[in-house]
Amino acid sequence: MIDIHYKGALLELPSELLLQGYTHKVKVMLGANEVFFEKDEEDNYRALLLPGQEKDRIDMTLVSLVGKRIEELFA
């Protein structure tokens, strides 16, 4: 679980660490959507949406906050 404060509430988002060779991804459930976070070239976490997921149905502010929280957890 990843805990994050958002819009005055504490959200406990189901998450999973996925190990892949020498790297890793973090899968986070945002409602019914799986969002994957992985390191980019600048060593920050970026969000990856699965094909077919509609960006307008996912709260991108929340996605950004989750990415920052993951960076804090792995610092």
N, C-alpha and C positions, 0 to 999 in steps of 0.2 A: 504494500500500500504506500502511496505517496500522499502525505497530508499537505494541504495547501489552503490558505485563507483566501476566499474570493467572495466578493459582494456581501461581506459581513457574516459569512458562514465558513465553517471548517469542512472542507471536502476531503473525503478519504477515497482516493482514486485507486482502483485495482491496477496493479502494475506487475511486470515480470521482467527480469533481467535475462537477456538472451545472449549467450556467449557464442561467438562465431570466429573460430581461429584465433587471431591475435587482436580481435576487436570485439565490441559488444554493441548491442542495441537495447533500448528499454521500450517495452510495449506498455502503453497506458490506455486504459479504457476511459473514454470521455463519452458518457452516455452509452449509446449502442455502437460507437465508432472506436476502432482500434487506431491509435496514433503511435507511430514508431519514432523514437528519437535516437539519432546517431551523431557521432562527432563529425564535424566538417573539417575543411583544410585549415581553418583558423583555430581549431581545437575548441570550438563552441558546439553546443548541441543544436541540431536542426530537426524539425519535424518532417516526417514523411507520411503522406496520406496514401492509402491503397487506391489502386485504379478503381474508378467508379464512385469514390467518396466525393460528396459535394461539399466544397469549401464553405459555401454559405450556410450549411447546416451545422458547422462546427464553430464554436466560439474561439476565434483566433486570439483574443486577449487571454483567454484561459490557456490556450496552447503555449503562448509565449511565457506565461507565468510558470507553467509546468516545466518548460525547458530550463528556465532559470533555477527552479527548485532542484532539478536533476543535476545541474552544474554545481549547486551548493552541496548536494549529497556526495558527489564524486570528487570534490575539491580536496 
